[in-house]
Structures are given as structure tokens and as C-alpha cells.
Amino acid sequence: FDADTDLPLFSIPVTVIKPKAEIENVISVKNIALASGEAYRSFLTPPNTARSATLTITLRDDDTDTEKVTKRLIHISTLQLLPQSAYSTLHLHKRVWMAPGDTVHYEVNDVAPDKTMELCLSQDWNSLENSLVSARIEYKADGLAPEGLDALILRGTRSVAEVELGCPSTEQTTLIAAPSGKLSKWRRPLRPISSTLKPYVDADRDAFDGVIAYELSLDYEWTHPTANTGSSTVIRMAGDDQIYEAAIEGQHTRVYAKKSGKTLGFRDARSLTDIKGFEPGETYRATVVLRHDDPKTLENFRHSECWIEWSLKSDLAPRCFGTRQGAYLSNGNKFKDVKLKPGETRACFFAPPEEKNLPKELLPGDILLGS
């Protein structure tokens, strides 16, 4: 506030984006105006019966373009973010050249019910003509659960995962619920063993227009398991899967063998996936480099946790119980098949496999994920 007039010097607008409620499983948005480099975002709520969806995009016919040869490059994206799930799990991203009057259809095979979905449409920078786009998304009850969705998250030997079972209200008859699960991924959180913050020096530094950039280097170390790991290994910064944009501008990861220094993978992105060449029992390191023009921002990341995630060569079977206490103590009655009427729900509780069936190298704090 101004000391003399008591009037505000500036104001901070507060924006609340409320998801659009579903209307009979179909949501339509018409005449979205897009210009070069412009994006449209809408936040939707899939119904509680949704398991998949069909997305239809139409570029409105332009009467002035009689030849209909002026195409635009349109970016199409749907996204749902869930705890302990990768950004890519429920993410659809397509690019398509469209002329006025064109219509495209895409199947969104994995949808999490009742979880906010972002629909984003944008026009590429190289498409200079303005566009009017319409979108229609139809949610469907096909399937029982999204493929690849980590609905089961178990930590240690005494954790419990609650899963809600339900019969869609659209069903005409009762359903028999006979839940079972599988644990297919093994995640280990790592703390940096060392970190270094220094000014970033580069031959093309003049391109920064005099702004000094800084670089934070984080080193992580682990021993690769000797058994029950598949061919897929993923490394990412903890929490990166729960935000839309990267937290900072630069992020690079290098994975290498500690003993030989041989590089197994390098990527200038938010996660490093499908790394090959690990030897059982060998020690490896990952160096994550973060760059920013504010050293205080980088200081907030100095102790950041990093996740290394292995696919399991053979799935583990969690135990399913009828009560939370039974699952925690592992001595309760196993869940029995139950009939559910349309619209009826019932909870079941999963517990980790018996300790003798867990990977021998599973450490305290490790997480097992599955569906």
C-alpha cells in the first residue's frame, strides 16, 4: 500500500480453475480460437465409471479457403497426474496436420475415474493462420482398470494398500468382485552422496545476454540387484512426475559404472528410461545436473531425492484381505468373492507378499508398485 494514500500499489490476481463436471459421459468444447503458438487448456472430471475415452478433434471449415490446402500443425494432449505414478502413465500426446474441415479421432485407453484430466490443444509456431477447433471427449466404461496404472503402492513388509471395488451404475446385473493384484516394479529412493554448486561456464556463454547461469551437480550411487530384475531401468528426480512443467530450465542425467567409468545412458530430460547394460552386483552412479540463473533456487534441490526403478523379472503376488487390520497383521481372513449391485462399492486391502517371497536385496524404504 502507498504510505500517503493507503491505496494498493499492485494487486495479485488469484485464479481458481474448477474442473468441468461430466455431462452424460460426453463433454464438448466448440469454437476454440487458436493462433500461432497459442494453447488452450481445460480441466475435466471423468465420471466414476470411466476407464477409457474417445477424443474427437475437428478443425472448422473455412469458407474463404476454397482449395482447403492450408494445413495447420495441431498439438493434442490429455493428462492425469496421480501420486507415485510416472508423468507418462496417463498421458496422451499427438501431433497432426489438419486442413479446414478435417476431423481426427484418438482413443485414450487409460483413464482414472474421478481424477482431474487436463485437455490441452495448441497450434504450432510454424502454422501462421488462425484456427477454430472443436473438441469432443466421450468417456467409456470399457475395461476394469487402466493398464500400467500403479494402483498398488506397498512400502516395506507392513504397509497396506486400500483398493475400492465398484459395480458401474450403468450395469444391468450384479458383478462378482474377485480382486487380485501383481507387483511388477521395484523403486528405490536415493539421497545424493555429494553435490557441487558453481557458475556454469560455456563457450556460448554470450548467448545468455550477460546473465550468469549456475549449475548444481548431484551424484547418486547404488548397487544393481543380483536377481529378479527385468530389462527396464528408469531414473528420475522424486516428485517430477507430479508437476506439469519442469521445475527448472535445465536438467541432465548421466549414468555410468563406478569402477570403469563407462557411460550407460545420458539424457537432457526429466527422466532417463530403458537403460541397458547393467551388471548384477556392480556399483553404478547417476550424475544429475540442474541449471538455473538463481543459485538460491538450486540450493533448494541440493538434497533432492532421486528414484531408481527396476522392472521385476517375475511379478510378485500381494495378499488380499477383507479388513485393514487383517492386512496389517497378516492374520485376518482373506478377501472372499462378493456380489456387487449396480452402483455398489466395497473396499479390499492388499498387503505385501510374505517376506520369504520378497527380493532378498529389498532395503528399508524401497517401494513395490503394481496393479
C-alpha positions in Angstrom: 0.0 0.0 0.0 1.1 3.6 -0.6 2.0 5.3 2.7 0.4 8.6 1.7 -2.9 7.5 0.1 -3.4 4.0 1.6 -4.2 2.8 -1.9 -2.7 -0.5 -3.2 0.4 -0.2 -5.3 -0.3 -3.5 -7.1 -2.7 -6.4 -6.9 -2.2 -10.2 -7.2 -5.0 -11.9 -9.1 -6.0 -15.3 -7.7 -7.3 -17.8 -10.3 -9.2 -20.9 -9.4 -9.7 -23.4 -12.2 -12.7 -25.6 -11.4 -12.9 -28.9 -13.3 -15.9 -29.1 -15.6 -18.3 -31.7 -14.5 -19.2 -34.5 -16.9 -22.5 -34.3 -18.8 -23.8 -37.8 -19.6 -20.2 -39.0 -20.1 -19.7 -36.6 -23.1 -18.1 -33.2 -22.9 -17.9 -30.9 -25.9 -16.0 -27.7 -26.4 -16.7 -25.7 -29.5 -15.0 -22.9 -31.5 -11.7 -22.8 -29.6 -9.7 -20.0 -31.2 -6.0 -20.8 -31.8 -3.3 -18.7 -33.2 0.4 -19.5 -33.9 2.0 -20.7 -30.7 -1.2 -20.4 -28.7 -2.6 -23.1 -26.3 -6.0 -23.8 -24.9 -6.3 -25.7 -21.5 -9.4 -27.2 -20.0 -9.7 -29.3 -16.8 -12.3 -32.0 -16.8 -13.6 -34.6 -14.3 -14.2 -38.1 -15.8 -17.2 -39.9 -14.3 -16.6 -42.6 -11.7 -17.4 -45.3 -14.3 -14.8 -44.0 -16.8 -12.0 -46.4 -17.8 -11.3 -45.1 -21.4 -12.3 -42.3 -23.7 -12.6 -41.3 -27.3 -11.3 -37.9 -28.2 -12.5 -36.2 -31.4 -10.9 -33.0 -32.7 -12.4 -31.0 -35.6 -10.9 -28.1 -37.5 -13.8 -25.9 -38.5 -14.3 -25.5 -42.2 -13.2 -22.0 -43.5 -15.4 -20.8 -46.4 -12.7 -18.4 -47.6 -10.3 -21.3 -48.2 -11.9 -22.8 -51.2 -9.0 -25.1 -52.0 -8.7 -26.3 -48.4 -4.9 -26.7 -48.8 -3.8 -24.5 -45.8 -2.9 -27.0 -43.1 -2.1 -26.3 -39.5 0.0 -28.4 -37.2 -2.2 -29.1 -34.1 -0.8 -30.5 -30.8 -3.3 -32.6 -28.8 -2.7 -33.7 -25.2 -4.6 -35.3 -22.3 -3.0 -35.7 -18.9 -3.9 -37.1 -15.5 -1.4 -36.9 -12.6 -1.5 -39.5 -9.8 0.7 -40.0 -6.7 3.7 -42.4 -7.2 2.8 -42.7 -10.9 5.0 -41.6 -13.8 4.0 -38.5 -15.8 3.7 -40.7 -18.9 1.3 -43.2 -17.3 -1.9 -41.4 -18.1 -0.6 -39.0 -20.8 -1.7 -38.9 -24.5 0.3 -36.6 -26.8 -0.4 -36.4 -30.6 0.6 -34.0 -33.4 -1.4 -33.9 -36.6 -1.6 -31.7 -39.7 -5.2 -30.6 -40.2 -6.9 -28.8 -43.1 -10.2 -26.9 -42.5 -13.0 -29.4 -42.3 -10.7 -32.3 -41.1 -11.7 -34.5 -38.1 -9.4 -36.8 -36.2 -10.2 -39.5 -33.5 -7.9 -40.7 -30.8 -8.5 -43.5 -28.2 -7.5 -42.6 -24.7 -7.1 -46.2 -23.5 -6.2 -45.4 -19.8 -8.5 -43.1 -17.8 -8.6 -42.8 -14.0 -12.2 -42.1 -12.8 -12.9 -39.1 -10.7 -9.4 -37.7 -11.2 -9.0 -34.3 -12.9 -7.9 -34.6 -16.6 -6.3 -31.7 -18.4 -7.2 -31.3 -22.1 -4.7 -29.2 -23.9 -4.9 -28.1 -27.6 -2.3 -25.8 -29.2 -1.2 -24.7 -32.7 2.4 -25.0 -33.7 4.5 -21.9 -34.2 5.1 -22.7 -37.8 1.3 -22.5 -38.6 0.5 -18.9 -39.0 -3.2 -19.0 -40.0 -5.7 -18.7 -37.1 -7.9 -21.7 -36.4 -11.2 -22.6 -34.9 -11.1 -26.0 -33.3 -13.8 -28.1 -31.6 -13.1 -31.0 -29.2 -15.4 -33.8 -28.0 -14.5 -36.4 -25.4 -16.7 -39.4 -24.7 -15.9 -41.4 -21.6 -16.5 -45.1 -21.7 -16.7 -47.8 -19.0 -14.6 -50.3 -21.1 -12.1 -52.3 -19.0 -11.7 -52.7 -15.3 -8.7 -50.6 -14.7 -6.2 -48.6 -16.7 -3.2 -50.6 -17.9 0.0 -49.5 -16.3 -1.7 -47.6 -13.5 0.1 -48.1 -10.2 -3.0 -48.7 -8.1 -0.9 -50.8 -5.6 1.8 -49.0 -3.7 3.4 -51.0 -0.9 6.3 -49.9 1.3 8.2 -52.4 3.4 6.6 -55.5 4.9 3.8 -53.9 7.0 2.2 -51.4 4.6 -1.4 -51.7 3.4 -3.0 -50.5 0.1 -6.7 -49.9 0.0 -8.5 -50.5 -3.3 -12.1 -49.7 -3.9 -14.1 -52.2 -5.9 -17.3 -51.0 -7.6 -20.0 -52.1 -10.0 -20.8 -49.3 -12.5 -24.3 -47.8 -12.1 -24.7 -48.4 -15.9 -24.6 -52.2 -15.4 -27.8 -54.1 -15.7 -26.8 -57.1 -13.5 -24.7 -57.7 -10.4 -21.0 -58.3 -10.7 -18.8 -60.7 -8.8 -15.7 -59.0 -7.4 -12.7 -61.3 -7.1 -9.7 -58.9 -6.6 -6.2 -60.0 -7.3 -3.0 -58.0 -7.8 0.5 -58.1 -9.1 3.6 -56.1 -8.2 5.7 -55.5 -11.3 8.1 -52.6 -10.3 10.6 -52.0 -7.6 11.5 -48.4 -6.7 14.4 -47.3 -4.5 14.8 -43.7 -3.3 18.4 -42.4 -3.2 19.9 -39.4 -1.5 22.9 -37.6 -3.1 26.3 -38.8 -1.9 27.8 -35.4 -3.0 26.7 -32.1 -4.5 28.5 -29.2 -6.1 27.1 -25.7 -7.0 29.2 -23.5 -9.2 28.8 -20.9 -12.1 28.1 -22.5 -15.4 30.9 -21.8 -17.9 30.3 -22.5 -21.6 31.9 -21.3 -24.9 28.5 -19.9 -25.9 28.0 -18.0 -22.7 27.4 -14.7 -24.5 24.1 -16.2 -25.7 22.8 -15.7 -22.1 22.9 -11.9 -22.7 25.2 -11.3 -19.7 23.1 -13.4 -17.3 25.3 -15.7 -15.2 23.9 -19.2 -15.0 24.6 -21.7 -12.2 25.0 -25.4 -12.2 24.2 -27.9 -9.4 25.7 -31.4 -9.8 24.2 -34.2 -7.7 25.8 -37.6 -7.5 23.8 -40.8 -6.6 25.2 -44.3 -6.1 23.7 -47.8 -5.8 24.5 -51.4 -6.4 22.5 -53.2 -9.1 20.4 -56.1 -7.7 21.7 -59.6 -8.5 18.3 -61.2 -9.0 14.7 -60.7 -10.1 15.1 -57.6 -12.1 13.9 -57.2 -15.7 15.4 -55.3 -18.6 13.9 -51.9 -17.8 15.5 -49.4 -15.5 14.2 -45.8 -15.0 15.9 -42.9 -13.2 14.0 -39.7 -12.3 14.0 -36.9 -9.7 11.5 -37.6 -7.0 8.3 -35.6 -7.5 8.9 -34.7 -11.1 6.0 -36.9 -12.1 3.5 -34.8 -10.2 4.0 -31.5 -11.9 3.2 -30.4 -15.4 6.3 -28.4 -16.3 9.8 -29.0 -15.3 10.7 -27.2 -12.0 13.8 -25.6 -13.5 15.0 -24.9 -17.0 17.9 -27.3 -17.4 18.2 -31.0 -16.2 20.7 -33.5 -17.5 21.4 -37.1 -16.3 24.4 -39.3 -16.9 24.5 -43.0 -15.7 27.9 -44.7 -15.6 29.7 -47.6 -13.9 31.7 -46.5 -10.9 34.6 -48.8 -11.5 35.2 -48.4 -15.2 33.6 -45.1 -15.8 31.7 -46.5 -18.8 28.6 -44.4 -19.7 25.4 -46.4 -19.9 23.0 -43.6 -20.6 22.7 -39.8 -21.0 19.6 -37.7 -21.5 18.7 -34.0 -21.3 15.2 -34.6 -20.0 13.3 -35.1 -16.8 13.7 -38.9 -16.7 16.2 -41.4 -18.1 14.3 -44.6 -19.2 15.2 -48.0 -20.6 18.8 -48.0 -19.6 20.7 -51.2 -20.7 23.9 -52.8 -19.8 23.8 -53.1 -16.0 25.7 -56.0 -14.5 24.3 -57.7 -11.4 26.2 -56.8 -8.2 28.1 -53.9 -9.8 28.1 -50.4 -8.4 26.8 -47.5 -10.5 26.4 -43.8 -10.3 24.0 -41.2 -11.7 25.0 -37.6 -12.0 22.1 -35.2 -12.3 22.9 -31.7 -13.4 20.5 -28.9 -12.8 21.0 -25.4 -14.2 19.3 -22.1 -13.3 20.2 -18.4 -13.1 19.3 -18.2 -9.4 21.6 -20.1 -7.1 19.1 -19.9 -4.3 16.7 -21.9 -6.4 19.3 -24.6 -6.9 20.1 -24.7 -3.2 16.6 -25.9 -2.6 17.5 -29.0 -4.7 20.8 -29.8 -3.1 19.4 -32.7 -1.1 16.9 -33.9 -3.6 15.8 -37.5 -3.6 16.3 -39.5 -6.8 14.3 -42.6 -7.8 15.7 -45.6 -9.5 13.1 -48.0 -10.6 13.5 -51.6 -11.9 11.0 -53.8 -13.6 10.7 -57.2 -11.9 11.5 -60.2 -14.0 8.7 -62.1 -12.3 5.6 -60.4 -10.8 5.0 -60.7 -7.1 1.6 -61.6 -5.8 0.3 -59.4 -2.9 -2.1 -60.8 -0.4 -5.7 -59.5 -0.3 -7.7 -59.2 3.0 -11.2 -58.0 3.9 -10.1 -55.6 6.6 -7.3 -53.1 7.1 -6.3 -54.6 10.4 -6.2 -58.1 9.0 -3.9 -56.9 6.2 -1.6 -55.1 8.6 -1.3 -58.1 10.9 -1.4 -60.6 8.0 -3.5 -62.9 10.1 -7.0 -61.8 9.1 -9.5 -63.6 6.7 -8.5 -63.4 3.1 -10.9 -61.4 0.9 -13.8 -63.6 -0.4 -15.6 -63.1 -3.7 -18.5 -60.7 -3.2 -21.5 -59.8 -5.4 -21.9 -56.1 -6.1 -25.1 -54.5 -7.3 -25.1 -51.6 -9.8 -23.7 -48.5 -8.1 -22.4 -50.5 -5.0 -18.8 -50.3 -3.8 -16.7 -52.4 -1.4 -13.1 -51.9 -0.2 -10.4 -54.6 -0.1 -6.9 -54.3 1.4 -3.7 -55.6 -0.1 -0.6 -56.5 1.9 2.9 -57.3 0.7 3.9 -60.9 -0.1 5.4 -63.0 2.6 8.9 -61.9 3.5 10.4 -65.1 2.1 9.0 -64.2 -1.4 10.3 -60.6 -1.4 13.6 -59.8 -3.2 16.5 -60.5 -0.8 18.1 -57.2 -1.6 15.0 -55.1 -0.8 16.0 -52.3 1.5 14.0 -50.4 4.1 12.3 -47.6 2.3 12.1 -49.5 -1.0 8.7 -49.4 -2.7 6.9 -52.1 -4.7 4.4 -50.9 -7.3 1.8 -52.8 -9.3 -1.8 -53.0 -10.3 
